[in-house]
Amino acid sequence: MPIKNRFAELHSEIVEWRHDFHAHPELLYEVHRTAARVAELLRAFGCDEVVEGIGRTGVVGVIKGQQTSSGKTIGLRADMDALPIFETTGLDYASTTEGMMHACGHDGHTSMLLGAAKYLCETRNFNGTAVVIFQPAEEGGAGGLAMCKDGLMDRFGIQEVYGMHNAPGIPVGHFAIRPGALLASSDEFDITVTGKGGHAAEPHAAIDTTLVAAHIVVALQSVVARNVDPLQRVVLTVGTFETDSAASNVIAHTVRMQGTVRTLDSNNRQFAETRIRAIVENTAKAFGATADIKWDSGYPVTMNTPEHTVYAANVARTISADVNDTVDPIMPAEDFSYMLEERPGAYIFLGNGDSAQCHHPAYNFDDDAIPFGASWYSGMVEARMPSD
């Protein structure tokens, strides 16, 4: 099953955009160069409207079809930001900014959506309005939420919204999707245990916060092991453990721990917070210490609506014979979830081949995936808003 011929013709041009974005990575909301280039290209393509500064540095392009009065308005989203990682690929277009790189393929996502925008501006083979959304700060900054709070959906009349992410380990040209939960929620906790510092040779005169904190770490694992249905997925990780002591003969007065909780269900998400708070506070109390816990609710579950998952999978099947529409959910988080909370839609994975995993310093987006992704983006518009 073919990709659109136009994307084979445009491939080298889209690759040039992608390599330029890759060489000039930017973080979070500080994607000024990237956003400016995106806006410049959208205007050159002939978008009917190009709006900058949505959600601080987001860019939106509006493309009207042959008719708009009877058609829908479909949103297509790509992310623009990079990661604070030192690149080790050795590519001739590797990052020129030390300590930053496109280690998650957002350069590829942006370029594929730009390719789709160019095609849609050329053809206008649909009745309705396509809204192309270029989002900042996916990597921990909740740029999707910022764009929604800035009126993205209502301002542009978006009725359905679709997004895509590359997937290392899936062959190039293959797609994967599922209805319901596809990616996890992501919450962060910050725990400070306070006891009574002292001399290591006199533990009876102190309250050993290292011991207390160690018991908390072990007890927290019971949330997943003994409080959650084994058929459901919850991940709890304590990622940091730091005392206020730098000497082997000192019992620390305070210990700080930080970690993350991932769930695929809103009930489990709420339960995990309640249970973690109880374990932390009561374990500390049992040892005569105190514990303070700060909870940061992050990205919600990325929840594909069933009907729109079918639409997305069907478009993928017009491009590729290899579409898995029952892929297992994964536990990383994605802030496209905020857009799916506001409008129905779906998020799909596109194979990136046998590459390094996302967020690895040797990762690189596979340019051979570009025609498949650009065909899917534009195909969603043509399929959901067919011309007469």
Secondary structure by P-SEA (a helix, b strand, c coil): ccccaaaaaaaaaaaaaaaaaaacccccccaaaaaaaaaaaaaaacccccccccccbbbbbbbbccccccbbbbbbbbbbbbccccccccccccccccccccccaaaaaaaaaaaaaaaaaacccccbbbbbbbbccccccaaaaaaaaacccccccccbbbbbbbbcccccccccccccccbbbbbbbbbbbbcbbbbcccccccccaaaaaaaaaaaaaccccccccccbbbbbbbcccccccccccccccbbbbbbccccccaaaaaaaaaaaaaaaaaaaaaacbbbbbbbbbccccccccaaaaaaaaaaaaacccccccccccccccccaaaaaaacccbbbbbbcccccccccccccccccaaaaaaaaaaaaaaaacccc
